[in-house]
């Protein structure tokens, strides 16, 4: 079996999946043995070393396995998903603060079902591609391009840029400032928008950053103008202190760079993280957190270690996300009944669901706005992607949704690897971002994903000038 088929069949995940399966089986045995362990029992209460170390080793093994092979792809869906999730569990298991109790049996079973469902869905999707030729990583960047008419692309992207700039300037004028430069950036970022429709265009600079990158790197004409659009968009989204949107823009550019220009290696990834991570903290976190006395009081309240406070914003983002998921498993269905599709249907019903107070039109976040103060030092409204299907259908919903998530991710990836095009590269960039942010949100149930597909789809359609490569044309370069 060649390296490409080895990776395609996920053989490198045999050991991690077996460990997860054994863990779930052990928990089920304990639960049915009429012992003292119940769904609400908190496991590993005294451990802050063994569990984090185990998950850290699993993350490193999953990500680096086969890295010397020319077909190693760090952005392939199964490798990316399990590396990120094992890493998150390693961080969250440290429990550095007094606001983080040990996780319950129900939480661990929910996590195990989510990971298992994704793996099974990915394997099912790949079955349909085993007989097809996959383009090798070395040849992939030569087999597709951004086949746009530069003039038409500039007209479309430039028009979109002007609309977004008008919305941004108008909201800044109405607010009297921008969030990053206000006295309280954390408060201002939630109260900046005039209304949701104008705000949608004001925050769409993350998409313009990506489009500017595409024009600058992949089109031969007007490169200076496209670069100007990308730089202005990066500045605008930074002023809005929208870290997740900035991450979205950067991630889409990374995916296109990886598959269209230069393949990422472990050394390149390390260099990118070493530069991008400090830059992002300087651009956003200094004003939002480090210059904010209220944030220091929160850290004192939860006894966050003094020597690690420079990492506090990132740690709390990750740790409190899983704490919110753990608490969700207490609330539903004990205090709140299952929603049966209400939260999964958010992208559709967002157009007619009224906003309640400062909420998100009935998004899962609204459920925690007041309740989170019972377990969190701040209002913690974000949870991992598993929270949405759990709130709707419980643990079976997590398993089935994760199966679909894994199937969709691998299907988009295999479609791109067997018959590459710009649209398929962008589609996988969006799906892979859903994997990256799955530790923080359910991207498939957010309106942002479908807005991105609409805008880029229209530009790709109207600026397109030729035919894409076919599988037959590139079969000679397949592995």
C-alpha atoms as one frame of an Amber mdcrd trajectory, in Angstrom:
protein
   0.000   0.000   0.000   1.465   3.384  -0.998   1.673   6.295   1.481  -1.319
   8.064  -0.055  -3.618   5.067   0.398  -2.210   4.500   3.908  -3.169   8.048
   4.875  -6.480   7.767   3.043  -7.469   4.696   5.079  -6.564   6.488   8.381
  -4.388   3.558   9.508  -2.307   5.949  11.609  -5.345   6.526  13.856  -5.749
   2.888  14.830  -4.074   3.306  18.229  -5.883   6.550  19.242  -9.276   5.203
  18.200  -8.662   1.962  20.088  -7.785   3.965  23.207 -10.965   6.014  22.933
 -13.049   2.880  22.339 -11.552   1.098  25.347 -12.183   4.187  27.491 -15.830
   4.393  26.445 -16.292   0.667  26.982 -14.799   0.895  30.462 -17.123   3.754
  31.365 -20.181   1.859  30.144 -19.153  -1.201  32.150 -18.778   0.911  35.272
 -22.134   2.582  34.699 -23.940  -0.722  34.379 -22.201  -2.471  37.275 -24.477
  -0.962  39.958 -21.497   0.744  41.567 -21.151   4.227  42.976 -20.453   5.847
  39.597 -23.314   7.748  37.934 -23.651  10.066  34.961 -22.886  13.023  37.259
 -19.766  11.516  38.828 -16.685  13.652  38.238 -13.749  11.575  37.050 -10.000
  12.205  37.488 -10.541  14.855  40.175  -6.995  14.662  41.510  -5.189  14.164
  38.215  -3.632  17.155  36.438  -0.643  15.379  34.912  -1.360  11.910  33.518
  -4.464  12.790  31.500  -3.005  15.974  29.950   0.203  14.115  29.098  -1.715
  11.238  27.498  -3.775  13.563  25.292  -0.700  15.616  24.417   1.125  12.491
  23.232  -1.925  11.439  21.214  -2.085  14.889  19.604   1.599  14.826  18.700
   1.425  11.274  17.376  -1.671  11.958  15.271  -0.295  15.151  13.763   3.307
  14.106  13.083   2.815  10.492  12.057   4.104  10.062   8.506   5.517  13.602
   8.338   8.558  12.340   6.418   6.361  11.007   3.635   5.872  13.259   0.570
   2.141  12.602   0.929   1.886  13.858   4.509  -0.838  16.485   4.639  -1.247
  18.390   7.930  -4.592  19.816   6.762  -6.272  16.520   5.879  -9.578  16.349
   7.787  -9.045  13.339  10.065  -5.491  14.330  11.018  -6.535  17.937  11.622
  -9.646  17.070  13.632  -8.054  14.572  16.007  -4.851  16.581  16.464  -6.852
  19.632  17.504  -9.232  17.734  19.757  -6.555  15.714  21.524  -4.656  18.978
  22.027  -7.742  20.710  23.431  -8.410  17.861  25.854  -4.781  18.032  26.974
  -5.104  21.752  27.762  -8.536  21.490  29.379  -7.446  18.568  31.578  -4.819
  20.801  33.235  -7.574  22.653  35.137  -5.319  25.494  36.223  -8.032  27.522
  37.962 -10.548  27.051  40.766 -13.380  27.611  38.250 -12.713  24.262  36.548
 -14.037  21.193  38.335 -13.273  17.748  36.946 -15.476  16.620  34.061 -18.384
  14.235  34.523 -18.997  10.776  33.095 -21.715  12.174  30.804 -19.219  14.715
  29.433 -16.602  12.065  28.628 -19.156   9.815  26.948 -20.365  12.787  24.888
 -16.799  13.575  23.818 -16.099   9.937  22.946 -19.265   9.714  20.837 -18.310
  12.906  19.009 -14.805  11.693  18.188 -16.015   8.227  17.192 -18.811   9.624
  15.032 -16.431  11.889  13.117 -14.033   9.001  12.498 -16.768   6.667  11.251
 -18.258   9.352   8.996 -14.853  10.101   7.481 -14.214   6.424   6.789 -17.621
   6.076   5.161 -16.978   9.043   2.856 -13.573   7.745   1.780 -15.037   4.395
   0.717 -16.487   6.061  -2.374 -13.050   7.342  -3.485 -10.824   4.295  -2.969
 -11.007   3.408  -6.659 -10.251   6.941  -7.853  -6.839   8.487  -8.422  -5.729
  11.107  -5.938  -3.402  13.886  -7.113  -0.063  13.764  -5.313   0.818  16.612
  -2.963   3.832  17.573  -5.103   1.689  17.906  -8.222  -1.474  19.298  -6.672
  -0.535  22.976  -6.900   0.052  22.659 -10.654  -3.351  21.160 -11.367  -5.641
  24.067 -10.495  -5.653  27.844 -10.629  -7.916  30.819  -9.950  -9.310  31.166
 -13.438 -10.771  34.641 -13.010 -10.854  37.612 -15.315  -8.767  40.107 -13.324
 -10.773  43.169 -14.385 -14.121  41.605 -13.529 -12.759  40.253 -10.247 -11.432
  43.675  -9.263 -14.769  45.328 -10.096 -16.709  42.819  -7.993 -14.305  42.748
  -5.050 -13.818  46.524  -5.179 -17.577  47.114  -5.098 -17.966  44.758  -2.156
 -15.065  46.532  -0.412 -16.743  49.935  -0.803 -20.060  48.654   0.588 -18.298
  47.140   3.605 -16.243  50.295   4.150 -19.367  52.473   4.114 -21.012  50.182
   6.679 -17.865  50.218   8.844 -17.507  54.013   8.747 -21.202  54.520   9.470
 -21.151  52.229  12.507 -17.933  53.845  13.758 -19.548  57.268  13.444 -22.674
  56.153  15.290 -20.633  54.509  18.068 -18.146  57.374  18.306 -15.184  54.998
  18.115 -14.126  51.488  17.115 -13.996  48.654  19.683 -10.204  48.326  19.837
  -9.712  52.046  20.579 -12.609  52.456  23.003 -12.246  52.690  26.776 -13.733
  49.209  27.215 -13.047  47.093  24.097 -14.810  44.039  25.537 -18.060  45.953
  26.037 -17.747  47.935  22.813 -17.354  44.890  20.565 -20.808  43.660  21.628
 -22.464  47.054  21.272 -20.830  48.297  18.081 -23.371  47.282  15.442 -26.281
  49.553  14.475 -28.327  46.568  13.306 -27.569  43.037  12.153 -27.846  43.838
   8.435 -25.360  46.706   8.416 -23.167  44.781  10.849 -23.005  41.835   8.436
 -21.251  44.039   5.870 -19.137  45.841   8.479 -17.620  42.573   9.712 -17.173
  41.091   6.221 -13.653  42.519   5.962 -12.361  39.077   6.940 -13.782  37.818
   3.628 -12.262  40.768   1.782  -8.875  39.950   3.304  -9.154  36.492   1.765
 -10.341  37.845  -1.596  -7.537  40.406  -1.594  -5.057  37.615  -0.948  -6.493
  35.589  -3.849  -6.185  38.542  -6.217  -2.674  39.444  -5.092  -1.246  35.918
  -5.224  -3.172  34.223  -8.014  -3.973  37.003 -10.510  -1.368  38.787 -12.585
  -3.044  42.184 -12.930  -3.896  44.843 -10.340  -1.833  43.109  -7.670  -1.121
  46.390  -5.868  -4.849  47.143  -5.597  -5.634  43.673  -4.292  -2.828  44.007
  -1.728  -4.266  47.363  -0.628  -7.694  45.759  -0.134  -6.165  42.915   1.903
  -4.184  45.277   4.164  -7.119  47.620   4.768  -9.370  44.664   5.518  -6.889
  43.225   8.023  -6.697  46.583   9.798 -10.495  46.928   9.880 -11.137  43.464
  11.303  -8.414  44.032  13.903 -10.080  47.285  14.975 -13.263  45.289  15.498
 -11.328  42.941  17.855 -12.976  39.968  16.130 -10.360  37.263  16.752 -12.422
  34.401  15.348 -13.134  36.317  12.127  -9.458  37.216  11.791  -8.612  33.547
  12.273 -11.137  32.638   9.572  -9.505  34.989   7.063  -5.999  33.791   7.844
  -7.048  30.144   7.731  -8.626  30.424   4.283  -5.429  32.034   2.995  -3.306
  29.298   4.614  -5.328  26.542   2.930  -4.949  28.134  -0.507  -1.250  28.734
   0.119  -0.743  25.115   1.200  -2.498  23.576  -1.782  -1.725  26.252  -4.346
   1.751  27.570  -3.632   3.918  25.722  -1.115   3.139  22.632   0.898   3.322
  23.214   4.635   5.896  21.152   6.526   6.272  20.855  10.325   9.086  23.439
  10.246   7.052  25.908   8.169   4.051  25.442  10.468   6.232  26.103  13.515
   7.582  29.295  11.938   4.104  30.522  10.991   2.745  29.892  14.493   5.815
  31.532  16.072   5.175  34.702  14.079   1.377  34.796  13.802   0.543  33.960
  17.420   2.541  36.806  19.044   1.374  39.207  16.316  -2.283  38.373  16.995
  -1.811  38.842  20.733  -0.161  42.224  20.251  -2.832  43.351  17.786  -5.887
  42.394  19.852  -5.163  41.003  23.322  -3.129  43.928  24.668  -6.101  46.263
  24.547  -8.827  43.705  25.281  -7.163  41.933  28.192  -3.718  43.003  29.374
  -4.612  46.702  29.695  -7.957  45.849  31.291  -7.991  45.949  35.137 -11.271
  44.022  35.192  -9.565  41.066  33.503  -6.856  41.029  36.191  -9.553  40.909
  38.872 -11.122  37.904  37.163  -7.785  36.088  37.112  -7.282  36.843  40.804
 -10.770  35.544  41.573 -10.109  32.151  39.975  -6.493  31.908  41.226  -4.939
  31.808  37.781  -1.150  31.143  38.097   0.819  34.398  38.028   3.629  33.083
  35.815   1.216  31.944  33.102  -1.036  34.989  32.854   0.288  35.982  29.452
  -1.481  32.840  28.178  -4.643  33.425  30.217  -6.932  34.693  27.396  -6.176
  31.684  25.218  -6.377  29.184  28.069  -9.759  30.505  29.212 -11.067  30.425
  25.643 -10.310  26.717  25.463 -10.868  25.594  29.043 -14.144  27.408  29.651
 -15.516  26.171  26.320 -15.396  22.581  27.543 -16.615  23.624  30.981 -19.655
  25.130  29.261 -20.216  21.866  27.379 -19.941  19.955  30.658 -22.517  22.206
  32.281 -24.773  21.892  29.248 -24.907  18.143  29.861 -26.239  18.968  33.344
 -28.884  21.403  32.099 -30.208  19.234  29.281 -32.457  17.342  29.762 -32.502
  17.648  33.580 -33.627  21.300  33.678 -34.290  22.071  30.012 -35.824  19.636
  27.539 -34.243  18.751  24.207 -34.852  21.303  21.453 -35.298  18.831  18.567
 -33.610  20.797  15.805 -34.093  24.375  17.036 -30.374  25.129  17.320 -29.276
  23.083  14.309 -31.758  25.079  12.212 -30.339  28.458  13.218 -28.929  29.398
   9.745 -32.438  29.074   8.279 -34.602  30.581  10.999 -32.209  33.487  11.672
 -34.149  35.542   9.121 -37.385  35.547  11.120 -36.396  34.731  14.708 -36.606
  37.959  16.767 -33.658  39.087  18.828 -34.207  38.982  22.591 -32.252  41.712
  24.403 -28.550  41.416  23.577 -28.861  37.815  22.392 -28.220  36.077  19.073
 -31.766  35.377  17.803 -32.207  32.112  19.656 -28.697  30.729  19.161 -27.318
  28.242  21.700 -25.188  31.061  23.149 -28.354  32.711  24.512 -28.951  29.696
  26.741 -25.796  30.452  28.736 -25.872  34.251  28.893 -27.243  34.383  32.440
 -26.741  30.779  33.573 -22.974  30.782  32.928 -22.363  33.037  35.918 -23.176
  30.032  38.106 -20.002  28.222  37.030 -17.848  30.803  35.242 -16.140  33.989
  36.485 -17.453  35.745  33.366 -20.432  35.235  31.070 -19.224  32.237  29.080
 -21.491  31.605  26.095 -19.325  29.495  23.796 -19.192  25.726  23.680 -17.637
  23.102  21.430 -19.481  22.055  18.280 -20.963  19.062  20.127 -23.083  21.388
  22.257 -25.519  22.196  19.456 -26.508  18.619  18.524 -26.483  17.684  22.222
 -28.962  20.445  23.099 -31.227  19.287  20.273 -31.033  15.488  20.528 -28.677
  14.502  23.361 -25.779  12.061  23.029 -27.325  10.257  19.989 -27.495  13.658
  18.271 -23.783  14.216  18.924 -22.952  10.829  17.400 -25.082  11.347  14.280
 -24.050  14.971  13.717 -20.377  14.067  14.145 -20.836  11.252  11.627 -22.215
  13.798   9.131 -19.435  16.261   9.995 -16.764  13.624   9.372 -18.442  12.499
   6.147 -18.751  16.064   4.813 -15.155  16.963   5.668 -13.654  13.891   4.003
 -15.990  14.096   1.009 -14.967  17.720   0.290 -11.299  16.844   0.776 -11.384
  13.825  -1.520 -13.316  15.760  -4.163 -10.581  18.372  -4.168  -7.723  15.862
  -4.176  -9.167  13.877  -7.101 -10.381  16.764  -9.282  -8.975  20.068  -7.982
 -10.367  23.529  -8.700 -10.433  26.895  -6.930 -14.032  26.431  -5.826 -13.280
  23.049  -4.302 -10.197  24.466  -2.595 -12.318  27.249  -1.096 -15.052  24.812
  -0.098 -12.525  22.667   1.738 -11.024  25.794   3.319 -14.450  26.514   4.816
 -15.036  22.933   5.959 -11.540  22.651   7.420 -12.128  25.913   9.286 -15.231
  24.277  10.745 -12.851  21.598  12.046 -10.418  24.160  13.466 -13.113  26.136
  15.251 -15.057  23.018  16.317 -13.377  23.298  19.713 -15.039  26.696  20.107
 -18.238  26.739  18.022 -20.373  24.791  15.572 -19.458  26.538  12.321 -21.892
  24.468  10.265 -24.795  26.010  12.180 -23.575  29.621  11.896 -24.758  32.016
   9.215 -21.161  33.058   8.455 -20.442  29.854   6.537 -23.355  30.307   4.138
 -22.654  34.010   3.722 -19.079  33.160   2.703 -20.259  30.530   0.235 -22.749
  33.011  -1.256 -20.308  35.911  -1.707 -17.336  33.895  -2.976 -19.639  31.732
  -5.095 -21.089  34.780  -6.843 -17.660  36.317  -7.444 -16.285  33.004  -8.695
 -19.264  32.640 -11.026 -19.186  36.149 -12.469 -15.396  36.470 -12.694 -14.797
  32.955 -14.079 -13.304  32.828 -17.574 -12.553  29.192 -18.412 -12.989  25.514
 -17.744 -11.527  23.764 -14.723  -9.155  20.818 -14.958 -10.765  17.390 -15.215
  -9.748  14.187 -13.501  -8.716  12.656 -16.841  -6.364  15.553 -17.607  -4.410
  15.145 -14.389  -4.544  11.361 -13.935  -0.974  11.074 -15.151   0.178  13.067
 -12.111  -1.797  11.047  -9.592  -0.143   8.978  -6.923
